[in-house]
Amino acid sequence: MSLRLGVNIDHVATLRQARYREMPDAPQVEPSPLEAALEAEAAGAHGITAHLRADRRHIVDADIQRLRAEIATPLNLEMGCTEEMIGIALRVRPASACLVPEHRQEVTTEGGLAVASQKGTLGPCIERLQAAGTRVSLFIDPDLEQVRAAAELGAAMIELHTGAFANAFGAERTAEIARLVEAAQLGQQLGLQVNAGHGLTCRNLPELFAVPHLQELNIGHSIVSRAVFVGLRAAVAEMLAVMVHYPHVSHPGNRH
């Protein structure tokens, strides 16, 4: 199985909200997250990711409804583990939901879930979503304790937070790659689908390819930034052209 790309369209919505935060549905509003998703699909993206935050700072509820109705590839809903978001996910029924930590002051998600210390909260959320047919992923740092906890809770997938890898250089990056390798190996052994995301670019992907068992990368900022200069279809195509060189054969996890 080849490495799949999920394109995160949050930053398209951020650009829209910079001018139209109080009127995201007005007819003159641009850019459209849905149009961006359709462009990404046309370029070969395997899925679309969108994060519906509690404060609706970029993606809003109407975006999720439109995406679910219009896109042809799977919708991955990034969300906090709250009753409000669970209710939305149960109504929308995305193909997958990635549970992420959420802090109001952060610009973007800055760290992984502390799964091991939140089992009582995360467990029922995972059960409800997966019972409704939505596969659940947990966004975690490449920490073995968190990988084990994700497996114990019955999540179908983990998404390894690659932010520290992306922001490190030299010996520090080498150490982060080693952490990611260990986490991916353990996740595969425990039957989890192993995905990765945050801070990934065409430039740093070749180094990430040392990590085995990866099945999906969720990438947003780099693609949207590149699209300013070459267009969204070309930006997605460039990322896919790098991803085809992933040297490991991906095997689906055994869960759900």
C-alpha positions in Angstrom: 0.0 0.0 0.0 1.4 3.4 -1.0 1.7 6.3 1.4 -1.5 8.3 1.4 -1.9 12.1 1.6 -4.6 13.9 3.6 -4.7 17.6 2.8 -5.6 19.8 5.7 -7.6 22.8 4.5 -7.7 24.8 7.8 -5.3 27.4 6.5 -7.6 28.2 3.6 -10.4 28.9 6.1 -7.9 31.0 8.1 -7.4 33.2 5.1 -11.1 33.5 4.6 -11.7 34.4 8.3 -9.1 37.2 8.1 -11.7 39.3 6.3 -15.0 37.5 6.7 -15.0 36.1 10.2 -18.4 37.6 10.9 -20.0 36.5 7.6 -18.3 33.2 6.4 -21.4 32.3 4.3 -21.9 35.6 2.4 -21.9 35.1 -1.4 -18.7 37.3 -2.0 -16.7 35.3 0.6 -13.4 33.8 -0.5 -11.4 31.6 -0.5 -13.7 28.6 -0.2 -12.4 25.6 1.9 -14.7 23.3 -0.1 -13.2 24.6 -3.4 -9.8 24.0 -2.0 -10.7 20.4 -1.0 -12.0 19.7 -4.5 -8.8 21.1 -6.0 -6.7 18.9 -3.7 -8.8 15.9 -4.7 -8.4 16.7 -8.4 -4.6 16.7 -7.8 -4.7 13.3 -6.3 -5.1 13.8 -2.6 -6.4 10.7 -0.8 -8.4 12.5 1.8 -9.4 15.9 3.3 -8.7 16.9 6.9 -10.4 19.8 8.7 -10.2 20.9 12.3 -13.5 22.2 13.8 -12.3 24.1 16.9 -14.5 25.1 19.8 -14.0 28.8 19.0 -14.6 28.2 15.2 -11.5 30.3 14.5 -11.2 29.0 10.9 -13.3 26.0 9.9 -17.0 26.5 10.8 -19.9 24.0 11.0 -21.2 24.8 7.6 -17.8 23.9 6.1 -17.9 20.4 7.6 -21.4 19.9 6.3 -20.4 20.9 2.8 -17.3 18.8 2.8 -19.2 15.7 4.0 -21.7 16.2 1.2 -19.4 17.2 -1.7 -16.0 15.6 -1.5 -15.3 12.2 -3.0 -12.5 11.1 -0.7 -12.7 10.4 3.0 -13.2 13.3 5.4 -11.0 13.3 8.5 -12.4 15.5 11.2 -9.9 16.8 13.7 -11.7 17.6 17.0 -11.4 18.0 20.7 -12.9 15.3 22.9 -15.9 17.3 24.0 -19.6 16.5 24.1 -20.3 19.2 21.6 -17.8 17.8 19.1 -18.9 14.2 19.7 -22.4 15.3 18.9 -21.4 16.9 15.6 -19.3 13.9 14.6 -22.1 11.6 15.3 -24.4 13.6 13.0 -21.9 14.2 10.2 -20.3 10.7 10.4 -16.9 11.5 8.9 -14.8 8.5 7.8 -12.4 9.2 10.6 -11.9 11.5 13.5 -8.6 12.5 14.9 -8.8 13.5 18.6 -6.4 16.4 19.4 -5.6 18.6 22.4 -7.0 22.1 22.0 -5.9 25.3 23.7 -7.5 28.6 22.9 -4.3 30.6 22.8 -2.4 28.4 20.4 -2.2 29.3 16.7 -2.2 25.6 15.6 -2.1 22.3 17.5 1.2 22.4 19.4 1.5 19.0 21.1 0.1 15.5 21.4 -2.7 14.2 23.6 -1.8 13.0 27.0 -3.7 9.7 26.4 -2.3 7.8 29.3 -3.6 10.3 31.8 -7.0 10.9 30.1 -8.3 7.3 29.6 -11.5 8.0 31.5 -12.4 10.8 29.1 -11.1 9.5 25.9 -12.3 5.9 26.2 -16.1 6.6 26.0 -15.5 9.1 23.2 -13.6 6.5 21.1 -16.3 3.9 21.7 -19.1 6.2 20.7 -17.5 7.4 17.5 -16.3 4.0 16.4 -19.7 2.4 17.2 -21.1 4.9 14.7 -18.7 3.9 12.0 -16.1 6.6 12.4 -12.5 5.3 12.8 -10.7 7.2 15.6 -7.1 8.4 15.5 -5.3 9.8 18.5 -2.8 12.6 17.8 0.1 11.8 20.1 3.8 12.6 20.6 6.1 9.8 19.7 6.1 8.5 23.2 5.8 4.7 23.8 3.6 5.2 26.9 1.1 7.1 24.7 1.2 4.5 22.0 0.4 1.7 24.4 -2.4 3.8 26.0 -3.9 4.4 22.5 -3.9 0.7 21.8 -5.4 -0.1 25.3 -8.3 2.3 24.6 -9.1 0.6 21.3 -8.4 3.4 18.9 -8.0 2.3 15.3 -5.1 4.7 14.6 -2.5 7.0 16.0 -1.2 10.1 14.3 2.4 10.8 15.4 3.1 14.4 16.1 6.1 15.4 13.9 6.3 19.0 15.0 9.5 18.4 17.1 11.1 16.6 14.2 10.2 19.4 11.8 11.6 22.1 14.1 14.8 20.2 15.1 18.2 20.1 13.2 21.4 18.1 13.5 21.6 15.7 16.5 18.2 16.8 17.8 16.5 15.8 14.6 18.3 12.5 14.6 17.0 11.9 18.1 13.5 12.8 17.1 13.6 10.4 14.1 14.7 7.6 16.5 11.7 8.4 18.7 9.3 8.3 15.7 10.8 5.0 14.5 10.3 3.4 17.9 6.7 4.7 18.2 5.8 3.6 14.7 7.2 0.1 15.3 5.3 -0.3 18.5 2.1 1.0 17.0 2.4 -1.5 14.2 3.0 -4.3 16.6 -0.1 -3.4 18.6 -2.3 -3.4 15.5 -2.6 0.4 15.1 -2.7 2.2 11.8 0.3 4.6 12.0 -0.2 8.1 10.5 1.9 11.2 11.0 1.5 15.0 10.7 2.5 18.5 11.7 5.3 20.7 10.1 5.9 18.3 7.2 7.2 19.8 4.0 8.7 18.6 0.7 12.1 19.3 2.1 11.9 17.4 5.4 9.9 14.4 4.2 12.9 12.4 2.8 14.4 12.3 6.4 11.0 11.3 7.8 11.0 8.3 5.4 13.3 6.6 7.9 10.2 5.9 9.9 8.5 2.6 9.0 4.9 1.6 8.8 3.5 5.0 8.0 0.2 4.8 6.1 -1.0 8.4 5.9 0.4 11.9 6.2 -1.8 14.8 7.0 -0.3 18.1 5.7 -1.8 21.5 5.5 0.4 24.6 6.1 3.2 23.7 3.7 0.8 22.8 0.9 -1.3 26.0 1.3 1.8 28.1 1.6 3.2 26.7 -1.6 -0.1 27.1 -3.3 0.3 30.9 -3.0 3.0 30.7 -5.7 2.1 27.7 -7.8 -1.6 27.0 -7.2 -3.2 24.3 -5.0 -3.2 21.5 -7.6 0.5 21.9 -8.3 1.3 22.1 -4.6 -0.5 18.9 -3.8 1.2 17.2 -6.9 4.6 18.3 -5.6 4.0 16.7 -2.2 2.7 13.5 -3.8 5.8 13.4 -6.1 8.0 13.3 -3.0 5.7 10.8 -1.1 6.0 8.1 -3.9 9.6 7.6 -2.7 8.6 6.3 0.7 10.7 3.1 0.9 8.6 1.1 3.3 5.7 -1.1 2.3 2.7 0.0 4.4 0.5 -2.6 6.0 -2.9 -1.7 7.3 -3.4 -1.9 11.1 -5.6 -4.6 12.4 -8.1 -2.5 14.3 -11.6 -1.8 13.0 
